[in-house]
């Protein structure tokens, strides 16, 4: 009803005579223009403000203090410019010239538009309590509930507005965007295909690992019949949680009539990998229209028209995306980012590797997820091998309970089965460091070179480069992995690593942390720099992953000569304290991680940026500017990796920007921190192709082993 009124009144200002005159003067393009728009990239004639009239009318019709009027006003006023802060919106709506335009619009508008009313009896009790003069934490919580309802209404309005405009603009085309948006199969079809695929896997020869994966799948299917709400799936690495969690989500959605499944992952490497697994299952039956892959590095071969269009509003049955994309959208204020939010309602959201959520943002993240669960028919599934306790409770020395999930998520794996599951999938032997002395790179390289197939994980990019040089001087088959390599380069190297592992060829890999979470590689020996327990457990998951070795894999933890970056030092220090108390610390016991995360979260603020206060004060614009999953600013530099990278840059350079040409660049982007970016710029190694699109112009500054060289020689700028 609220979205209906917002839709009815959002273009009220267009009835004003000056807007009608503008429409006649500029023709059909006028429907897509607006003085409210902040899209500075468009060089168009702007029409008079038309959104303020509908926003003001909501207060005239429903009352100045009516919360429904306030909500509708936010949505209408922001449907081009974005949600503003309440104080700024209030100031805007009392401007005399805009009030005069309201009078002009209402004098010309049909009575059917002006007379529409709201029915407060349909509102939830918490909504009605907003106007009551009570105090306390419950009122603060209700204010945040209202804030999210504004976002969801705004999302529904902007999506409908975009779709109506699109339909009008393409009504003369027999095969326009509407056709590209349609044709998705229902979720029940996905469920049937996955069921048959998993039944095929059940015919494989039984091994201890496959047996436990079948148990996990059975528990997921059993739990899927439960009520909507929040669930957790705590399964050790190699336990098959990717497909088992999808099986839960599809069965649960079918039972409860939910519209879509959204799988959100923390890292691009495992987004690619997960999307590929899903396509392998569904593509033989559904063709190219299987899922929406929504992130910054979508490969051109899967970035179809259907994928692009459904990425705008997530109107598809299966979405694979990043946690950054999902969560930053939930705190955004621009229409393009918020369009998808109303489609989170009545869905199943799978948050994979949930332990990777930033501790300093847990309060707002979990508060919003709780709202989706409580009021929007959304089911949450939190999956990881290292499950933190994310329910509402007192923790550490904080005086009030954390505003987290309430009641606690239901664990899918039966409590009595958890110890046995982890013990049966424990395929490694941990070798903790002896003492506190660091191991220098030459000495560590000697130990690594002793093994034919081995993975060594370090803290930093410079560490990876330095250790690789030491190992490469001592042994063949030495491979480097870091985020200074563009995605296309990393995919090629990972394919080579998997081939070498399968063919029993020499494979000595030195990598940063990007390899440890979800990347499907399986080494007999893994070295890992001492770090937080969640990082150690993820790294251990790359060791004897499939349980093929006749004896346990070796997971060797060492003290690096460098420290972890930033806040990760605190994670490492907590792990060292726990290890000092329990020298035989287990990386497979769920209670280890409950204790670890309680120490981690209890020792710091879980709302370091004050997002909750901004939300309850209805500061949408400031909230959007403040909520960032990744703090340190980076700039993407596109590199000429191979012929495809060179051609993508050349096409963009000479043909100019377009959606297709920008998408073609994505596999060749490297994120560079500000200091390093400015150093490259000062050396003349970068070219600004368009707006914020930078490319590397010296191919010699992109190394076939290390990726982007952040320490180039000055003379390189002279030989471009």
N, C-alpha and C positions, 0 to 999 in steps of 0.2 A: 504494500500500500504506500509506504513512504517513497519507494523508488518510483511508483506509479505517479505520484504527485510531482516528484522531481522531474520525471519525464514530461509530464503535461505542461509544467511551468518553465522548463529550462530555456526555451526560446521565446518566452513572452515578450522580451524586448524587441523582437523582430516585427511585432505588430506596429511599433512606433513609426510615424510617417517618415522620419529621417532615414530609418533603416530600409523602408520600402523604396525610397528614392535611391538609396545607394544600390540596392539590389537591381533596380532597373538600369542604373548607370553602368554597372560593371558586368552584368550578365550572369551566366550560370556559375562562374567561379566564386561568386559571392557566398554561396552556401558553405564554402569551406574556409571562409575568412572571418576574422573577428579581432576587434581591438584588444580583447582580453588575452589573446594568444601570446605566449612568450617564445614562440618558435622563431628565433632570430635568423635562422638559416633561410627562411622563405622570404623572397623579395616580392611581396604582394601588396596591393592596396588593401588597407584595413577598413573594415566597416565600423560604425559606431558601436560602443559597448552595448551588448544585448543581454548579458547574463545577470547584471545587477538588478534588472527589473524583476525577473522571476524570483531572485533571492529575497528582495525586499517585499515582494507580494506575499511570500510565505509568512512573514511576520504580520502583515496587514490582515491576512485571512485567518491565521491561527492564533495570533496574539504575540506580543513582544517578548513574553517570558516563556513561551511554549517551547519545550525541548524538540518536539517534532518540527516546528518551524525553523529552529536553529539548525537541525540536522539537514533539512531540505535546502536551506540557504547555503550551507557549506558546499553541498554537492553541486548546486546550480552555479554558484559564483565561481567554482573551480573547474567547471567541465571543459574549459579550454586552458586556462592559466595554471591550474593545479590548486590543490587545497592550501589555503592560506592559514596563518595563525589567527585565532579568534579576535584579538585586539585589532589587527590590521583589517580584517573583514568588517568588523563593526564600524570602524572609522570610514571605510569605503562606502558602506551602504547609507550613510547619513549625508553624503555630499549632495548639495542642493541640485546640481545639474543632473545627477543620476535619479534623484527623487522626481524631478520634473519629467524625465524620460519614462519613469514608471507610470505617471499620470497619463502621458501620451499613449503608452502601450495599452493600459487597461481601458482607456476610452475607445480603442479600436479593436480590442480582442473580443472574441465570441463569449457569450455568457457561460456556455458549457465549460470553457476553460477556467473562467474566473470563479465559478461557484463550487468547484470540487472541494471536498472536505476530508479530513482524516477521522478515523474511528479509534479513539483511544482505548476502547475495550479490547482491541486486538493486540495491544502492546504488552510485552512481558512486565511482570511486577517490578523488576529492577528499573525498567525504563520510567515507570510512573514515579518511583521513589526519588528520581533525580531532583524533583522540585520541592521535596520535603526538607524542612530546616533541621536535619539531623547531622550528626558528626561521627567521626570514627573511621577506622580502616575500611569498613564495608562501603561507606560512601565514596572513599577514594577509589576503591575497586570498581564501583559502579560507574564512576566517571571514565575509567579506562574502557569499560564495556561500551559506553556511549561512543567513545573515540573510535573503537573498531567498527561499530555499527555505521558511523559516518563514512568510514573508508569503504565498507562493503556496499553501501548505497551509492556512493560516488563511483565505485567500480561498475556496478550494474548500469548506472546512467551513462557513463562514458562509453562502455562497450556497446550498449544499444545505440547510442548516437553515432559511433563509428560505423556500425553495421548498417544502420539505416541510410547514412550518407553514401556508403559503398554500394548498397543495393540500388539507390537512385542513380548514381553515376554510371552504373554498369547495366542498367535495365535494357539497353539496346544491344548488348553483347550476348550471343547465345552461350558462350562458354567463358564466363567471367569468374570473379573470385568466389561467388556463391557456390559454384560447382566444385572449385578446389577445396572449399571448406567442408563440403559434404562427402559422404562415401566412407566414413569410418564405421567399422564393424562394432556391434554391441559388446559390452564386457563379457557377457555370457559366452560369446564365441571364443574370446581369449581364454576363458577358463577351460573350455573343452579342449582347445588345442594344447594348452599346457598340461592338462591331465593326461592326454595321450602321449605327449613327449616324455613325461616323467614315468609313465608305465613302460615305455620303451627302455628307459635307463634301468628299470628294475630287473630287466633280463640279463644285465651284465654280470659277470662272475662276482660273487660276493667277497669283498675284502672288509677288514675292520672299519676302514674309513667310509666305504659305501653303506655299510650296515648302519652306522651312526647317522649318516645323511638321511637314510630312509626313516629313522626314528624321528629326526628333526622335522621332516616333511609331515609325518603322521601327526605330530603334536601341533604343527601349524594348521593343518586342515581341521583338526578337532577344535582348536581354539577359535577358528574363524566363524563358528556357529554362535559365538557369544555376542553379547550386546555391543552396540556402538560404544566407543570410549577410547581408552588408551591402553596399549599393550606394549610389552617389551619382549624382545627375542635375544636371549643371551646365549650365543653359540661360539665356540672357539673357531679360529681361523681354519678353513678347510671343511667346516661342517655343513656347507651347502646352503648358507643363509640367503644367497642372492635369489635362487629360484624358489626356495621354500617360503621366503617372505613374500614373494610375488604370488605364490599359490594361496597364501593366507589372504592377501589383499583382494585377489580376484574372487575367491569364494565368499569372503565377507561382504564385498560390494554387491555380489549377485544376490545374496540372502537379504540384504537390507535395502536394495534398490538404489545403491549409490552410483554416481554418474561416472567417476573416473578414479584412476590410481595414479598418484604422483610420487615418484621415487626421487628423493633429493640426496645427493652425495657431496662429500666435502671437496674432492679434488677432481680436476678435469681428466686426469689419467684414468680414474675408475669410472667416470661418467662415460667416456669412450668405450671402455671395456664392458660395462654393464649394458649399454645400448647395443653393442655387438652381440652379446649373449642373447638378449631378447630378440633381436632380429633373426638370429640363427633358429630360434624356436618358432617364431611366428611367420617369417617371410615366405616359407614354402606354401603357406595357406592363404596369407593375406597380401602377398606381393609387396610393393614398396610402401604401402600405407599401413605401417605397423605402430609407430609411436612418434611422439614429438620430442625431438632432442633440442633442448633450449639452453644454450650456453654460448660463450663468446668464441669458441673454437670449433664450431660445427664444420665437419668436412664437407666440401662442396658436393660430393657425390650423394650425400644424404640430405642436403639442404634444398629439398624440393619446394615447389610452390605451396603444397599442402603443409609442409613443415613450417615454412615461414609464416603463413597465415595463422595456423593454430598456435604458433609461438606468441602471437599477439595477445591472445585471450585464453589459451589453454583449453579450448573447446574441442577436446579429443579424449579418447578413452584411456590412453596411457602416455604419461609425461615422464621423461627422464631429464633431470636438471641438476643444477648445483644448489647447495645450501645457500650460497651467496645470493643467487637469483631469487630463490623462494623467500628468504627471510628479509632481504633488503626491500623487496616489493611490499612486504607487510608493513613496512615503516616509511614507505615512499609517499610523495604527495603529487607527483605528476601523473597525468592521465595515462600515458603510455606504459608506465610501470605498474599502475594500479588496475589496469583493465582486467587482468586475469583474476583478481582477488575474489570476486563473487563466485568464481568457479572452484574455489577451494571448499565452498560449502557442499555438503552431501558428497564428500569424496573420502578416499583413504590416502593418507599421507604417510609414506615410509621414509623415515629419517635414518639413513644408513650411517654407520660410524658416528653415532650420536655423541660419543665422548669428545669429538673434535669441535663441538660448539664452544665458542669463546667464553671463558669463565666470566669476564667482565660484562657480558651482555645476557647472561642467563635469565635474570629477572624479567626483562621485557620479552625475550623470546618465549620463555615458558608460560608467561602470563597470556600472551596472544594465542599460543597453541591451546592453552586451557580454555580460552574463550571459543575458539573454533570447535573444540570438543563439546563444550557445554551448550552452545546456542545455535550452532550452524550444522549439526549433523555430521561432523567430521570425525573420522576414526584415525588415531595416531598409532603408528608402529615404530618403536625405537629399537634399532638393531645394532649390535656390536658384540665383540668378544670381551670387551672391557667395560661393562655396564656401570655407569654411575647411578646413584639413587637421586632421581630428579623429581621427587614428590614433595609436597608442602610439609615442612617440619622445621624445628629448631636445629640449627647447625652451628658448630663453632661457638664463638662468643657473641653472636648476634642476638639482640634482645627480642626480635620478633621472628615468627616463622617465615621462611622463604616463600614468596608468592608463586609457588611452582604447581605441579600437577596434583590435583586433589579430586577424587581419591588416587592413591598410587596406581601406576600402570600394572596391569595384570601380566605376570610373567608367563610366557607360552610354554616354556620347558618346565615340567613339574619339578618342584623343589627337591624332591627325593631323587630325581634323575640327574640334576645338575652336576654333582660331584663326579658321578660315573661318566657322564658325557665328556667332561673336561679331561678326566684321567685317561679315557680311552683314546682321545685325540691328542694326547700329549706325546708328540713325536720327537722331542728334542731333549738334550741334556744341557742345562745352563752352566756356564763357567763364569762366575763372577770375578771381577778384578781383585787381585791380591794387593791390598793396601791402597794408598792414595796417590802414589807416584804416577805421573802421566807416561804414556808410551809414545816416544817420538816416531815420526813417520818412517824413517829408515828401518827401525827395529820392527815396526808393525808390518811394513812391506815384506820383510824377510819371512814373517810368519804366514802372511797371505800367499806368498809365492810357493809355499810348500804344498798348496792344495790346487788340484787341477780345475775344480769348479767351486768357486767361492764368491760370496758377496760381502763387501765391506761398506758400511754406512757411516757417514761422517756428519758433523754438525752443519758445515758451511760450504758454499761453492768453492771458496779458495782452498779449503781442506781437501775437497774432492780432486781438485786439479793437482795439488801438491802430492797427495798420496798416490794418485794415478801415475805420476812421473816416476816415483820411487818403485812402484810395482812393475811398471812397464820396462824399466831397466833390468829387471831380474827375471821376468817370465813372459811368455807369449800369451796371446789371447786376452790381453788386458783391455777392458772397456770402461768408458766414462759415461756417467749419467748425471745431469743436473738441469735445473730450470733455466740455465743460460742457453740450452738447446731448444729450438722452436719445436712445437708439437709434432710437425711432420718428421723432423729429425729424430725426436725421441721415439716415435712409433716405429721408425725404421730400425733403430738400434734395439728396441725391445723385441722386435721380430727376430733379429739376428741372435739375441740372447736366448730366446726360446728355442731357436733352431739348434744352437750349440748345446744347450742342455739336453735336448732330445737325442742328439746324435753323439753325445758323450765327448764332445770336442772341448778343448781348453776354453774356459770361460771364467775370467777373473774380473769381476765388476766392482768398480768403486763408484759410489753414488751418494748423493744427498738424500734427505728424508723423503723425496718425492716417490721413491720406490716402495716405501714400507707399508702404505695403507691401501690394501686392496689390489695392488698390481699382481697379476697372476704369474709369478715366477717361483721356481722350486729349486733351492740350492741345498747340497748336503752340509755345507758349512757357512755360517753367517757371523761376521764380526759387526758389533754395533757400539758406537761411542756411548758412554754412560749418559742416560737421559731420563726423562719421566717414565713412569711405569707403562703408561698407555703407548708411548713410542716404542719402548722395548718389546712389549707384547706384539705390536703390529710388525715390527722387524722380525721377531721370532716366527711370525706366520709365513715368512718367505723361506723358512728352513724345513726341509723334509715335509713340505706342504701336503703332498699326496700320500705320505706314509709308505713310499716305495723302498726305502732303505731297510736292510736287514737288521740294522741297529739304529738307535736314536741319532738324529742329526745333532751337530755341535753348534750351539749358540754361544758365542764368546763375547762377553761385555768387557770393554777396555776403557781406561781413562784417557781421553784425548788430550793433546797438548793445547787445545783451544777450548773455549767455553761455548755453550749453546747460545744462540742469539736471544736477546730480549727476555721476555717473560718465561721462556723455556728453561732458563737457569733455575727459576723457582721450582719448576716441575722436577728438574734433576735433583735439586737439594732435598726435596721431600722424599724422593726415591732413595737417596743415600741415607737419610735418617731411618727410614723403615728397614733398609738393608742392615744398618748397624744394629738394630734391635733384633732382627730375624735374619741371621746370615744365610739361611737356606730359603730365602723368600721365594714363594711360588708365583709364577706368571700365568698360571692356569686356574687359580682358585678365585671364584667370583668375590669372596669376602675380601681378598687382597685389594681389589679395585674399589669396592665400597669404602674401605678404610682410606685408601689413597685419595679418592676424589673428595671425601669428607674433609680430609686435611687440606686439600687444595682449595676447595670452595669456602671452607670455614675460615681460612686465613686471609681472605681478601673480599672486597666489595664485589657483588655480582651484578651491580648496575653502576659501573665506574663513570659513565657519561651522563647519568641523571636522566635517562630516557623516560623512566616511569613518571617523573614529575612533569616533564614536557608533555607527555601524553595526557595526563589528567588536567593540564591547563589548556588543552586543545591547541597546542602549538605545532601544527602539522608541518609547516615549512621548516621550522627549526629542528623538529624531530628527524625529518628526512635528511637534513644536512649533517646531523650529529651521528645518526646510526650508521656505522660502517663496520662490516665484518672484518675488514683488513684495514689496519690503521695507517701504515706507512704508505705514502703516495708513490705510485709507480707510473711510468709512461711506457706504452707498448712501442717497440721498435720492430719494424718488419724487415726481415733479412732475406737475401737472395740465396736461399738454400735449394740447390739443384735447379734444373730447368723449370720445374713448376713454380718455384719461388721467384726466379728471375722474370718469368713471363707474367706472373700476377702483378709484380711491381711495375713492369713496363706498361701493361695495359692500364693500370691505375694512373701512371704518370702521364700517358699521352691521351687517354680517352676520358679521363676525369672520373669523379666519384659516381658510383651507382651502388645500389644494394648488392647486385651480383658481384661487382668487382671488389667491393669491400669484403664480402663473404669469402671470396677467393683468396684474400690476403690472410685471413685468420689463422690458417695452419702454420704461418710463417712468422708469427709474432712472438717476441721475447719481452717480458716485463722487466723494466730497468728502474732501480731506485733513483731518486732525484739527483743525488750527488754524482753517481756514475753517468746518468743521462747528460748532465751539464758538461761533464768532462769530455764525453764523446762529441757533444755539440761544439765545444770550444776548439776541438781538434779538426773541425770541419768534416767529420765522418758521417754526419746525418743530413738528410734532405727532408724538408717539409713538403709533402706532396699535396696536402689539402687540410686545412683547419687543424686537426690534431693528429693527422696521419703522417708519422715519421718513418723513413726507411733508411737503412744502412747503405751508403753509397760505395764503400770500400769492401769488396768481397774478401780481401785479405784479412779483414777484421772479424770474419766469421770462420771459425776453425772447424774442420771436419770432425775433430774429436771433442773439443771443449765447448763448441758453440760460440756465442758472442764473446769477443775478447774485450774485456773491460780495462785492460792495461795496454792499449795500443801504443806503438812507437809514434812519435810526433811526425816523422817523415811520411807516414802512411797518408796523411792528409794531402800530400803533394802529388801522389801518384794515383788518384782516383780515376 
